[in-house]
Amino acid sequence: ITDKGVGNGISMIIMIGIVARLPQALLAEFTARVSTSTGSLIMFVVELALLFLVFLVSIAVIQAVRKVPVQYAKRIVGNKQYGGVRQYIPLKMNAANVMPIIFAQALVMIPAFIPGLQGAFSNMQGFWYNFTLAVLVIAFTYFYTAITINPQMMADDMKRNGGFIPGVKPGKSTVKYIDDIMTRITLPGSIFLALITILPAIAMALGVDNNFAYFFGGTSLLIMVGVVLDTLKQVESYLLMRHYDGLMKTGRIQGRY
């Protein structure tokens, strides 16, 4: 799939494995809401509406970028002019993607093996378990973003190619400017990841079936949304290279810009 198809093969297989569990979980939740005295069909419809809203917010945050304008100086080489155009550096709000959740879930299991902390951290719906998990997700989001995005390298590449951010001096000022922007936009991204991580526990506490609650957040949600968006962007890029209109004429996905 990766070499001769569309999308990333391993990611597609993981996503399909997650989606394959959705019909059974949906049927179990529907049966539980209809058959029990405390449930109702209205609650099931409300849960579907909330799940749809969570998907919409996740798509919006994953695609959210801060465009930093970069102006390139004009250069005359022979009879041709190069540069003199304005481009943008897209800085993603959620640059770390799903990795902070994976790291946090691995670390939060350690206190469950420590005597005295087993009771508080063995309950996945408990307050201290989810509070610690959310704090770890926020911390790992900053840590992973700092590793993957290097403002010093960006500033050096811009200076080498004759580019500069309007109103910002090249060099250290550019590094500080990009670093400040990443610090500010990573905060809402990390809080979003923390909320997505603890949403399944909140759904379980409100009476949602355990199998269905896992689709409200966590790695399952982000993998599904991320893989579908990446695949759509790749399809759109192929269509645009061949001068087709693309998948949609309205509501364009991020790959169109």
N, C-alpha and C positions, 0 to 999 in steps of 0.2 A: 504493500500500500504506500509506503513512504517513497519508494523509488519510482514506481510506475503509476501511482494513483493520485488521489487528492487527499490531503491531510496527512497527519502523522499516524502511522500504523499502530504503534503501541498505545498511543493516547485514544485512538478510536476503539480499540479492543477493550481498554479499561472503561471507557464511557459506556459502551454497549453492555458490559457486565453490570454496571450500575443501573442503567435504564431497564434492564431485563427484570430487576427486582421490583420495579415500580408497579406493574399491574397487580401482582399478588398483594403488595402492601396496600394498594388502593382498595382492592376488594375486601381485605381484612378490616380496614378502617370503616368502609361502607357497611359491612355486616355488623360490626360492633356498634355503630351509631344507630342503625335501624332496629337491631334486636334487643338492645339493653333499654332499661327504663330511664336511665339518665341521659341517654343520647337521643338525637333526632336528626332528621334529614336536613334541617336548617343548619345545624352545627356542621354537618359534612360539607354543605355548600360554602359556609363561611371559611372552613379550613382550606378548601380549594381556592377561594378568592385570596386568602392570605398567602398561600403558596405561590399563586400567580404574582402577587405583589412582591414577594421576596425575590422571585426570578427577575422581575423588572428592575428592582433596585440593584441586584447583583450585576445585571448586564450594564446598567448605567455606570456603576462604579468601576467595573473592569475596563470599560472603554473610555473612562474619563482621563483626559490628558491636559497638561498645561503646556501650551505652545510658547516657547521662548523664541522671539524673533532674532535672527542672525543676518546681518548685512555683510555682503562680500564686496570688497573693494574692486574697482575696475582695473584690469590689466590689459595692456596692449602688447600682443605678441605678433610681430610681423604686421600684416594688414588686418588681423582679426582682434576683436575685443572679447575678453573673457571676464567673467564676474559681473559685478554691478547689480546683482539680483538679491532679493530678500527671501530667505528660507526660514524654516522653523525647526527647533529641536523639540520633539514631543516627549515630555516627561510624564510618565504614567503615574496616576495616583496610587494604583495598586501594582507597583513594580515587582513586589515579592511574590505575588500570586498565591499559590497554595502551600508553599514551603514553610512559612512560619507556623501554620496549623500542624503540620506533620512533626516539626521539631518540638512544639509545645506539648502535643499529645504523647510524644515519646518521653519527655522529661517529667511530665506530671504523674506518670506511673511509678516513679521512684519512691515518693513518700508512702505509697501503699504498702511497701515492703519494710518500712521503718516502724518498730514497735511504738505505740502511742499515737501514731498518725494514721494507722490503718483504718480506723472507723471513719475519719473525716474524708479520706481520699479514696476509699474503696467504693463510695457511693457516687456514681456518675451524675446524679441529680442533686447532689449536695451543694451547699453554698460555697464552702471552701475549695472544693474541687473545681467548680466553674469559675470562681473568682481568680484562683491561681492560674487556671488555664487561660483566661482572658488577659491577665497581666503578662504571662509568658508570650502570648501571641503578639501583643503590642511591642514587647521588647525585641522579639525575633524579627518582627517586620522592619524595625529600624536597623537591626544588625544585618539582615539579608540585603536590604536596600543599599546600605553603605558598602557592602561587598560587591554587588553587581553593577552599581552605577558609580563611576569614577569622575567627579567634576574636574579633577586635575587633567585627566586625559582629554576630556571634552574641550577644555580651554586650550590645551596644547594643539589639538587638531585644528581648532578654529584659527589660532594664531598662525599656524603653519600654512593654512590655505587662504590667508588674508581675510578672515572673517572676524567680526566683532559684534557684540550685543550693543545696540544703540543706547548711548548714555552710560555705558560701563566700560572702564578701561580694560584693555587686554592684560592677561596675567593673573595675579593674585586677586584682583577685584572681580574678575570674571569667575574664578573658582569659588569665591565667597558668595557671589550672587547666585550661582547655580546651586550651591550647597544650601543656602538659605531657602530657596524655593523648594528643594527636595524635602527639607525638614518640615516646612509648612504643609505641603500636600501629602506627606506620608502620615501625618497625624490623623486626618479623617480616614485615610485608607486603613491604618492599623486599627482604629476604633471599629470600622466596618468589619474587618476580619474577626475581631474579638466578638462582636455581636453575632456574626454568622457562626462562630464556633460554639457558642452557648445556646443558640436558638433551638437545637434538638432537645436539650435538657428542659428548656422553658416549655416547649410543645408537649413533652412527656408529662411535665408537672400539671399541664392544663387538661390532661386526659387523652391526648392523642396516642394512638397505638405506637409502640416502640419502633416497629419496622417502617411505618409511614413517617414518623417524626424525624428520622435521619435524613429525609429529603428536604427538610426545612433549612438545612445548613450543613456546616462541616465541609470536609473534603469532597463529599459526593456532589454537593451543589456546585462548588467551584469548578470541579473537573468537568461536569456536564456543560455548564455555561461556557467555560474556557475553550473546550474542544470544539463545540459547535460554532463559536464565534471565529476561532482560528480557521476552521474549515470553510466557513462562508467567505472570509477574507481571501483565502486562496482561490476559491471559485471565482469571486469577483475580479481578482487580479487577472486570471486567465481570460475572462470574458472581456475585460477592458483592453487587454493587449490585442485582442482580435476584433476590436471596435464593435462589440455588442453593447447593448444598453445595460446589461447586468441583471441581477436577480430582481431588483425592485426599482421602480422609477421614483417612488416616494418612500420616505423613511429609510434613507440610505444607511447602510451599515458603515462602520468606521473605515473599512478598507477602501471606500470610494474617494475619500478626501486625499 
